[in-house]
Amino acid sequence: MEAKYRMTIEQNIFVAKRNIVDYIWKSAKLEGLAVTYPDTEAIYNGMSVSGVKVSEIIAVNNLKHAWQFVLDNLSYPIDYPYICKINQLVGGDNLIINAGFLRSVPVTIGGTSWRPDIPIEPQIKEDLLEFHHIENPTDRAITSMLYLMRKQMFLDGNKRTAMLAGNQVMISSGCGVISVPIEQQRDFTTMLVQFYESNDMEPLKAFVYGCCIDGIAFEPVPELETHLENDNENEDDEDLEQ
């Protein structure tokens, strides 16, 4: 799975911050929240919004805080405590019961009779360590994200948590940002339910790769290329002298 974008971390952070309101809005819509883009932008900027439920305002603000946490902690490896922290931020201010803590009760999934197993902490930790061995960061990000969505570790906010975790991998590797476009959300949800039932993530992984990765194809910096070429030439000269 080739990277669709090859950015520096700084460039990828720029893309994420530039479009962060859009990403939050699309994530909120994927969860069924009735917020418009102008509503989301106003909430993000701390403005009062009429006609929007308090719970939806909290959900948008929580996504803002979770995104800020991810962007401030890109060097930290994705592991169990990190994912729990993301969910704690996603579900903060009493939006999600026991946010950040592994669920210990059964849950149901809308649109399917399939039921996820009760999550087991040691198994999750072991699985997350295995994902670190996936060399391609785009593949690692999407695989981790879909695994977390299906695992349903928490009572709620699992898709938001999983997507933020996946984006930590994407951005820290300069590979873009995972975000499901509004016009693709129905197909994404349908395929997600199919993945829940079959545990075959390959079709959905291909869909996410093809339709749900955002970024900018920055032009290479000529000065940087020249500098790198000169450095390589100098190293070659030194090798010859030796």
C-alpha positions in Angstrom: 0.0 0.0 0.0 1.9 3.1 -1.3 1.5 6.3 0.6 -0.9 8.6 -1.3 1.0 11.7 0.1 4.6 12.2 1.0 4.8 15.2 3.2 7.1 16.3 6.0 5.6 16.1 9.4 5.4 19.9 9.5 3.6 20.0 6.1 1.1 17.3 7.3 0.5 19.3 10.6 -0.2 22.3 8.4 -2.8 20.4 6.4 -4.4 19.1 9.5 -4.7 22.5 11.2 -5.8 24.2 7.9 -8.7 21.8 7.5 -9.4 20.8 11.1 -12.9 22.3 11.3 -13.8 20.3 8.2 -12.4 17.1 9.6 -14.3 17.7 12.9 -17.5 18.4 11.0 -17.3 15.3 8.9 -16.5 13.2 11.9 -19.5 14.7 13.7 -21.8 13.9 10.7 -20.5 10.4 10.6 -21.8 10.0 14.2 -25.2 11.4 13.1 -24.8 14.8 14.8 -27.1 17.4 13.3 -24.5 20.2 13.0 -23.7 22.2 9.9 -20.3 23.3 8.9 -21.0 26.9 10.0 -22.2 25.6 13.3 -19.0 23.5 13.7 -16.8 26.5 12.8 -18.6 28.7 15.3 -18.4 26.1 18.1 -14.7 25.5 17.3 -14.0 29.3 17.6 -15.9 29.5 21.0 -18.9 31.4 19.6 -22.5 30.8 20.8 -24.7 28.9 18.5 -28.5 28.8 18.6 -30.6 25.8 17.7 -27.9 23.3 18.4 -28.2 20.7 21.2 -25.9 21.1 24.2 -24.7 17.5 23.7 -23.7 18.3 20.1 -21.8 21.4 21.1 -19.9 19.3 23.7 -19.2 16.6 21.1 -17.7 19.2 18.7 -15.6 20.8 21.5 -14.4 17.4 22.6 -13.3 16.5 19.1 -11.4 19.8 19.1 -9.6 19.0 22.3 -8.9 15.4 21.1 -7.4 16.7 17.9 -5.2 19.2 19.8 -4.0 16.3 22.0 -3.1 14.2 18.9 -1.3 17.1 17.2 0.6 17.9 20.4 1.7 14.2 20.9 2.7 12.9 17.5 6.0 11.4 18.7 4.3 9.2 21.2 3.7 5.6 20.0 0.1 4.5 19.6 -0.6 2.2 22.5 -3.3 1.3 25.0 -3.0 4.3 27.3 -2.8 6.7 24.4 -6.1 5.3 22.9 -7.8 5.5 26.3 -6.7 9.1 26.6 -8.2 9.9 23.2 -11.5 8.4 24.2 -11.4 10.2 27.5 -11.2 13.5 25.6 -13.8 12.5 23.0 -16.3 11.6 25.8 -15.4 14.3 28.3 -17.8 16.6 30.1 -20.1 13.6 30.8 -20.8 13.0 27.1 -19.8 9.3 27.4 -20.1 7.2 30.5 -16.8 6.0 31.8 -15.0 7.7 28.9 -11.4 6.4 28.6 -12.1 3.2 30.5 -12.5 -0.2 28.8 -16.2 -1.3 28.8 -17.2 -4.3 30.9 -20.8 -4.7 29.6 -22.3 -5.9 26.3 -23.2 -3.3 23.6 -25.2 -3.4 20.5 -24.4 -2.0 17.1 -26.9 -0.2 14.9 -27.8 -1.8 11.6 -26.6 -5.4 12.5 -27.4 -8.2 14.9 -23.6 -8.8 15.4 -22.4 -8.2 18.9 -18.7 -7.3 19.8 -17.1 -9.4 22.5 -16.2 -7.9 25.8 -12.7 -6.3 25.2 -9.8 -7.9 27.0 -7.0 -5.5 27.9 -4.0 -7.9 27.5 -5.2 -9.0 24.1 -5.7 -5.5 22.9 -2.2 -4.5 24.0 -0.7 -7.5 22.2 -2.6 -6.7 19.0 -1.5 -3.1 19.1 2.1 -4.2 19.4 1.7 -6.5 16.4 0.4 -3.5 14.3 3.7 -1.7 15.0 5.4 -4.3 12.8 3.4 -3.2 9.7 6.1 -1.2 7.9 3.9 0.9 5.6 2.5 3.7 7.8 -0.7 4.2 5.7 -1.4 0.5 6.0 -0.6 0.5 9.7 -2.9 3.5 10.3 -5.9 2.1 8.4 -5.5 -1.4 9.9 -5.2 0.0 13.4 -8.2 2.3 12.9 -10.5 -0.4 11.6 -9.4 -2.9 14.3 -10.3 -0.3 17.0 -13.7 0.4 15.4 -14.6 -3.3 15.4 -13.2 -4.0 18.8 -15.6 -1.4 20.4 -13.3 -0.9 23.4 -15.5 1.8 25.0 -19.2 2.4 25.6 -19.3 5.1 22.9 -17.1 7.2 20.7 -15.2 4.3 19.2 -15.2 5.5 15.6 -14.0 8.9 16.6 -11.4 7.5 18.9 -10.2 5.0 16.2 -10.0 7.6 13.5 -8.0 10.0 15.7 -5.6 7.1 16.6 -5.2 6.3 12.9 -4.5 9.9 12.1 -1.8 10.1 14.7 0.0 7.5 12.6 -0.8 9.2 9.3 0.3 12.7 10.3 3.4 11.6 12.2 4.5 9.8 9.0 3.5 12.6 6.6 1.0 10.4 4.8 -2.1 12.7 5.0 -5.3 12.7 7.0 -8.1 10.1 7.1 -11.5 11.8 6.8 -14.7 10.3 5.3 -16.2 12.7 2.8 -19.9 13.5 3.3 -20.9 12.0 0.0 -19.1 8.8 0.9 -20.4 8.4 4.4 -23.3 6.2 3.6 -21.1 3.7 1.7 -18.6 3.8 4.5 -21.2 3.0 7.1 -22.6 0.2 5.0 -19.1 -1.3 4.5 -18.3 -0.9 8.1 -21.3 -3.0 9.2 -20.2 -5.6 6.7 -16.8 -5.6 8.2 -18.2 -5.9 11.7 -20.1 -9.0 10.6 -17.4 -10.7 8.5 -14.2 -9.5 10.2 -12.7 -9.1 6.7 -11.3 -5.6 6.6 -9.8 -5.7 3.1 -12.7 -4.2 1.2 -13.2 -1.4 3.7 -9.4 -0.9 3.9 -9.4 -0.4 0.1 -12.3 2.0 0.3 -10.7 4.1 2.9 -7.4 4.2 0.9 -9.2 5.1 -2.3 -11.8 7.6 -1.0 -10.9 8.8 2.5 -7.4 10.2 2.6 -6.8 13.9 2.3 -3.6 15.8 1.8 -1.6 18.2 -0.3 0.9 17.1 -2.9 3.6 19.7 -2.0 6.3 20.4 -4.5 9.8 19.3 -3.3 11.8 22.3 -2.0 14.6 22.9 -4.5 16.9 24.3 -1.9 16.5 21.3 0.3 17.1 18.9 -2.6 20.3 20.8 -3.6 21.5 20.8 0.0 20.9 17.0 0.2 22.7 16.4 -3.1 25.7 18.4 -1.9 25.8 16.5 1.3 25.7 13.2 -0.5 28.5 14.4 -2.8 30.6 15.5 0.1 30.1 12.1 1.8 31.2 10.4 -1.4 34.3 12.6 -1.6 35.2 11.7 1.9 34.8 8.0 1.2 37.1 8.3 -1.8 39.7 10.2 0.3 39.7 7.4 2.8 
